[in-house]
Amino acid sequence: MPKLLHLSCSPRADSESSTGARVFLDNFRQARPDWDIDVMNLWKDYLPEFEGHILEAKYSRLGGLAFTDSQRDAFAIAERIAVRLALADRVLISTPMWNFHIPYKLKQWIDVITQPGLTFRFDPAQGYLPLLKDRPTVVIIASGSDFVTGMNRGRIDMATPYLRELLHFIGINDVRFVPIGPTAGPAEPIRAARENAHRRIAELAARF
Ligand SMILES: Cc1cc2nc3c(=O)[nH]c(=O)nc-3n(C[C@H](O)[C@H](O)[C@H](O)COP(=O)(O)O)c2cc1C
């Protein structure tokens, strides 16, 4: 059965990015009722701290050394999490913007899955090479500021370029970003931004 992986990255009950994801999934399920939807809630599902054996395993592999038993066990956890991404035919990421960037739980997931031999490899002649096949991916980013019209109240969006680069590094280039913002401030711009984003999300989901 084909699979969509949804990475849900906001801890808030009334999250704008999660609401956008619900609009996406409602439309996606109608268009593709036979698809399996694998939801990973990064605030509730287990993610290992990236230290100790799992960190040493990365360095062992980068250095061409064999794993110790502890490193092999720790690396297997990263492998299980990365496989959920590798097996997904489509990917949906819904995330808040936090301090110009992504929330630390999404960064933790990235640190866990971005491993040599799992999602990238290093070739002395060619440099870093991605290991994942490309697949359609949608990233919904909710922000207090408005990065659609450029009225960002003096703040910068580092989340979008970072995620684009990271996904490219592991092989995912077919990525569309849908900003939702402003989500703070006067009511009317918030409502208009939400409505525009939901319209675009529904269109994307119907032909995803
Ligand atoms: C810790 C934290 C940092 C934030 N930093 C930014 C920021 O740098 N730029 C911005 O536009 N909004 C920022 N916000 C506002 C959130 O992006 C906004 O509330 C957004 O709607 C959160 O997504 P969510 O509704 O899906 O949880 C921040 C919010 C929090 C809690």
The ligand as a Gaussian input file, in Angstrom:
#p B3LYP/6-31G(d) Opt

LIG

0 1
 C        9.484000      29.759000      20.855000
 C        8.767000      30.526000      19.766000
 C        9.517000      31.259000      18.864000
 C        8.889000      31.927000      17.812000
 N        9.643000      32.569000      16.880000
 C        9.064000      33.131000      15.797000
 C        9.854000      33.718000      14.771000
 O       11.085000      33.742000      14.798000
 N        9.221000      34.267000      13.695000
 C        7.865000      34.273000      13.607000
 O        7.355000      34.794000      12.624000
 N        7.088000      33.722000      14.576000
 C        7.658000      33.144000      15.664000
 N        6.878000      32.537000      16.631000
 C        5.414000      32.494000      16.447000
 C        4.981000      31.180000      15.835000
 O        5.672000      30.946000      14.612000
 C        3.472000      31.198000      15.569000
 O        2.778000      31.240000      16.806000
 C        3.014000      29.988000      14.761000
 O        1.630000      30.077000      14.561000
 C        3.356000      28.703000      15.493000
 O        2.925000      27.568000      14.742000
 P        1.739000      26.647000      15.287000
 O        0.531000      27.566000      15.365000
 O        1.584000      25.578000      14.283000
 O        2.145000      26.127000      16.644000
 C        7.471000      31.890000      17.704000
 C        6.730000      31.172000      18.650000
 C        7.361000      30.488000      19.660000
 C        6.548000      29.701000      20.662000

